Amino acid sequence: MTTSEFAAIGWVITLFGLFVTNHQANQRVTRNEIRAKLDQLNRELNSLLDASKNYYLDESTQLNIQIISIHNAINICDRLIVELSKSSQPIDLEKNFNCIFELVTGGNFESKNHRPGDEHTLLCKMISLQKESLLKNVEDWYRRIFH
């Protein structure tokens, strides 16, 4: 082999190495962006659960503040779920989230007849279980895609 052939092979190997390194860096950035969204979804679901518990259980709470907190958390969660469903490896969380939404906003939510109290304990437990189910599905998906 001549010197120019060795140089050409060197260039090909270098370009291939650059391509692989760039691809891995892009994957790392994507993984970090997805992880940040999942962490934000977790925080917002926790906020939704806390606001729901306050709304349904705490007799001393200001209901209007909790209603606003609930709607805010629902809107942010919904946006994040839509973003995750549009990723290169989409995940469908609509069914899980719709169940949480129905539990939180069903019944006499925002009704003038609503009174916080212990009779809503089972509802709050169900909201918590559904939240954990959604998060389990998200974490299983993340591990399947990125590990």
C-alpha positions as YAML, in Angstrom:
chain: A
units: angstrom
residues:
- id: 1
  name: MET
  ca: [0.00, 0.00, 0.00]
- id: 2
  name: THR
  ca: [1.09, 3.47, -0.75]
- id: 3
  name: THR
  ca: [1.26, 6.38, 1.64]
- id: 4
  name: SER
  ca: [-1.79, 8.02, 0.08]
- id: 5
  name: GLU
  ca: [-3.84, 4.84, 0.60]
- id: 6
  name: PHE
  ca: [-2.86, 4.77, 4.27]
- id: 7
  name: ALA
  ca: [-3.79, 8.44, 4.55]
- id: 8
  name: ALA
  ca: [-7.18, 7.78, 2.92]
- id: 9
  name: ILE
  ca: [-7.86, 4.90, 5.33]
- id: 10
  name: GLY
  ca: [-6.86, 7.17, 8.22]
- id: 11
  name: TRP
  ca: [-9.29, 9.84, 7.04]
- id: 12
  name: VAL
  ca: [-12.11, 7.31, 6.71]
- id: 13
  name: ILE
  ca: [-11.47, 5.99, 10.21]
- id: 14
  name: THR
  ca: [-11.30, 9.53, 11.60]
- id: 15
  name: LEU
  ca: [-14.56, 10.55, 9.90]
- id: 16
  name: PHE
  ca: [-16.27, 7.39, 11.12]
- id: 17
  name: GLY
  ca: [-15.02, 8.12, 14.65]
- id: 18
  name: LEU
  ca: [-16.32, 11.68, 14.47]
- id: 19
  name: PHE
  ca: [-19.70, 10.42, 13.25]
- id: 20
  name: VAL
  ca: [-19.97, 7.89, 16.09]
- id: 21
  name: THR
  ca: [-18.87, 10.45, 18.70]
- id: 22
  name: ASN
  ca: [-21.37, 13.01, 17.40]
- id: 23
  name: HIS
  ca: [-24.18, 10.43, 17.40]
- id: 24
  name: GLN
  ca: [-23.38, 9.41, 20.99]
- id: 25
  name: ALA
  ca: [-23.26, 13.05, 22.10]
- id: 26
  name: ASN
  ca: [-26.67, 13.67, 20.49]
- id: 27
  name: GLN
  ca: [-28.08, 10.60, 22.24]
- id: 28
  name: ARG
  ca: [-26.72, 11.85, 25.56]
- id: 29
  name: VAL
  ca: [-28.30, 15.27, 25.05]
- id: 30
  name: THR
  ca: [-31.63, 13.67, 24.10]
- id: 31
  name: ARG
  ca: [-31.47, 11.37, 27.13]
- id: 32
  name: ASN
  ca: [-30.77, 14.34, 29.42]
- id: 33
  name: GLU
  ca: [-33.63, 16.37, 27.91]
- id: 34
  name: ILE
  ca: [-36.06, 13.46, 28.34]
- id: 35
  name: ARG
  ca: [-34.84, 12.88, 31.91]
- id: 36
  name: ALA
  ca: [-35.44, 16.56, 32.71]
- id: 37
  name: LYS
  ca: [-39.01, 16.30, 31.38]
- id: 38
  name: LEU
  ca: [-39.62, 13.13, 33.40]
- id: 39
  name: ASP
  ca: [-38.29, 14.77, 36.54]
- id: 40
  name: GLN
  ca: [-40.52, 17.80, 35.94]
- id: 41
  name: LEU
  ca: [-43.51, 15.49, 35.35]
- id: 42
  name: ASN
  ca: [-42.75, 13.76, 38.64]
- id: 43
  name: ARG
  ca: [-42.61, 17.10, 40.48]
- id: 44
  name: GLU
  ca: [-45.87, 18.28, 38.92]
- id: 45
  name: LEU
  ca: [-47.64, 15.01, 39.70]
- id: 46
  name: ASN
  ca: [-46.48, 15.40, 43.30]
- id: 47
  name: SER
  ca: [-47.82, 18.97, 43.30]
- id: 48
  name: LEU
  ca: [-51.12, 17.70, 41.89]
- id: 49
  name: LEU
  ca: [-51.31, 15.03, 44.58]
- id: 50
  name: ASP
  ca: [-50.51, 17.53, 47.35]
- id: 51
  name: ALA
  ca: [-53.07, 20.04, 46.10]
- id: 52
  name: SER
  ca: [-55.65, 17.27, 45.75]
- id: 53
  name: LYS
  ca: [-55.03, 16.04, 49.29]
- id: 54
  name: ASN
  ca: [-55.36, 19.58, 50.60]
- id: 55
  name: TYR
  ca: [-58.54, 20.13, 48.58]
- id: 56
  name: TYR
  ca: [-60.20, 16.88, 49.60]
- id: 57
  name: LEU
  ca: [-58.90, 16.32, 53.13]
- id: 58
  name: ASP
  ca: [-57.79, 19.57, 54.81]
- id: 59
  name: GLU
  ca: [-60.78, 21.29, 56.35]
- id: 60
  name: SER
  ca: [-58.75, 24.45, 57.00]
- id: 61
  name: THR
  ca: [-57.54, 24.88, 53.42]
- id: 62
  name: GLN
  ca: [-58.55, 27.69, 51.11]
- id: 63
  name: LEU
  ca: [-60.36, 25.77, 48.39]
- id: 64
  name: ASN
  ca: [-59.86, 28.38, 45.65]
- id: 65
  name: ILE
  ca: [-56.09, 28.27, 46.06]
- id: 66
  name: GLN
  ca: [-56.11, 24.48, 45.85]
- id: 67
  name: ILE
  ca: [-58.35, 24.55, 42.77]
- id: 68
  name: ILE
  ca: [-55.90, 26.86, 41.03]
- id: 69
  name: SER
  ca: [-52.97, 24.64, 42.08]
- id: 70
  name: ILE
  ca: [-54.77, 21.57, 40.77]
- id: 71
  name: HIS
  ca: [-55.53, 23.17, 37.41]
- id: 72
  name: ASN
  ca: [-51.97, 24.48, 37.11]
- id: 73
  name: ALA
  ca: [-50.45, 21.06, 37.79]
- id: 74
  name: ILE
  ca: [-52.89, 19.37, 35.40]
- id: 75
  name: ASN
  ca: [-52.01, 21.80, 32.61]
- id: 76
  name: ILE
  ca: [-48.26, 21.36, 33.07]
- id: 77
  name: CYS
  ca: [-48.57, 17.57, 33.26]
- id: 78
  name: ASP
  ca: [-50.70, 17.54, 30.14]
- id: 79
  name: ARG
  ca: [-48.15, 19.62, 28.23]
- id: 80
  name: LEU
  ca: [-45.27, 17.35, 29.30]
- id: 81
  name: ILE
  ca: [-47.22, 14.21, 28.37]
- id: 82
  name: VAL
  ca: [-47.95, 15.62, 24.91]
- id: 83
  name: GLU
  ca: [-44.25, 16.48, 24.47]
- id: 84
  name: LEU
  ca: [-43.23, 12.96, 25.50]
- id: 85
  name: SER
  ca: [-45.75, 11.44, 23.10]
- id: 86
  name: LYS
  ca: [-44.08, 13.35, 20.26]
- id: 87
  name: SER
  ca: [-40.52, 12.24, 21.03]
- id: 88
  name: SER
  ca: [-38.54, 9.96, 18.72]
- id: 89
  name: GLN
  ca: [-39.49, 7.05, 20.98]
- id: 90
  name: PRO
  ca: [-43.05, 8.07, 21.93]
- id: 91
  name: ILE
  ca: [-44.81, 6.96, 25.07]
- id: 92
  name: ASP
  ca: [-48.58, 6.96, 25.48]
- id: 93
  name: LEU
  ca: [-49.49, 8.21, 28.95]
- id: 94
  name: GLU
  ca: [-52.90, 9.60, 28.05]
- id: 95
  name: LYS
  ca: [-54.84, 6.68, 29.55]
- id: 96
  name: ASN
  ca: [-52.89, 6.85, 32.83]
- id: 97
  name: PHE
  ca: [-53.19, 10.61, 33.06]
- id: 98
  name: ASN
  ca: [-56.88, 10.66, 32.11]
- id: 99
  name: CYS
  ca: [-57.55, 8.31, 35.02]
- id: 100
  name: ILE
  ca: [-55.78, 10.70, 37.41]
- id: 101
  name: PHE
  ca: [-57.62, 13.65, 35.86]
- id: 102
  name: GLU
  ca: [-61.00, 11.93, 36.32]
- id: 103
  name: LEU
  ca: [-60.24, 11.03, 39.92]
- id: 104
  name: VAL
  ca: [-59.10, 14.54, 40.82]
- id: 105
  name: THR
  ca: [-61.77, 16.51, 38.95]
- id: 106
  name: GLY
  ca: [-64.68, 14.07, 39.10]
- id: 107
  name: GLY
  ca: [-67.54, 14.03, 41.55]
- id: 108
  name: ASN
  ca: [-68.19, 17.34, 43.22]
- id: 109
  name: PHE
  ca: [-64.90, 19.02, 42.28]
- id: 110
  name: GLU
  ca: [-65.39, 22.82, 42.26]
- id: 111
  name: SER
  ca: [-68.91, 22.36, 43.58]
- id: 112
  name: LYS
  ca: [-70.31, 24.71, 46.19]
- id: 113
  name: ASN
  ca: [-71.37, 21.58, 48.07]
- id: 114
  name: HIS
  ca: [-67.81, 20.27, 48.43]
- id: 115
  name: ARG
  ca: [-66.59, 19.86, 52.00]
- id: 116
  name: PRO
  ca: [-63.09, 18.55, 52.74]
- id: 117
  name: GLY
  ca: [-62.94, 15.66, 55.17]
- id: 118
  name: ASP
  ca: [-61.87, 12.13, 55.94]
- id: 119
  name: GLU
  ca: [-64.58, 10.66, 53.70]
- id: 120
  name: HIS
  ca: [-62.30, 11.53, 50.74]
- id: 121
  name: THR
  ca: [-59.36, 9.46, 52.04]
- id: 122
  name: LEU
  ca: [-60.01, 6.56, 49.65]
- id: 123
  name: LEU
  ca: [-60.15, 8.97, 46.69]
- id: 124
  name: CYS
  ca: [-56.79, 10.46, 47.66]
- id: 125
  name: LYS
  ca: [-55.29, 6.97, 48.00]
- id: 126
  name: MET
  ca: [-56.55, 6.10, 44.52]
- id: 127
  name: ILE
  ca: [-55.06, 9.30, 43.10]
- id: 128
  name: SER
  ca: [-51.74, 8.41, 44.72]
- id: 129
  name: LEU
  ca: [-51.83, 4.85, 43.34]
- id: 130
  name: GLN
  ca: [-52.60, 6.09, 39.83]
- id: 131
  name: LYS
  ca: [-49.79, 8.64, 40.06]
- id: 132
  name: GLU
  ca: [-47.34, 5.90, 41.05]
- id: 133
  name: SER
  ca: [-48.61, 3.66, 38.24]
- id: 134
  name: LEU
  ca: [-48.02, 6.43, 35.71]
- id: 135
  name: LEU
  ca: [-44.52, 7.07, 37.08]
- id: 136
  name: LYS
  ca: [-43.72, 3.34, 36.98]
- id: 137
  name: ASN
  ca: [-44.74, 3.22, 33.31]
- id: 138
  name: VAL
  ca: [-42.59, 6.28, 32.59]
- id: 139
  name: GLU
  ca: [-39.54, 4.84, 34.34]
- id: 140
  name: ASP
  ca: [-39.96, 1.44, 32.63]
- id: 141
  name: TRP
  ca: [-40.14, 3.22, 29.25]
- id: 142
  name: TYR
  ca: [-37.07, 5.33, 30.05]
- id: 143
  name: ARG
  ca: [-35.02, 2.27, 31.05]
- id: 144
  name: ARG
  ca: [-36.16, 0.38, 27.94]
- id: 145
  name: ILE
  ca: [-35.17, 3.26, 25.64]
- id: 146
  name: PHE
  ca: [-31.97, 4.57, 27.21]
- id: 147
  name: HIS
  ca: [-30.39, 1.67, 29.09]
...
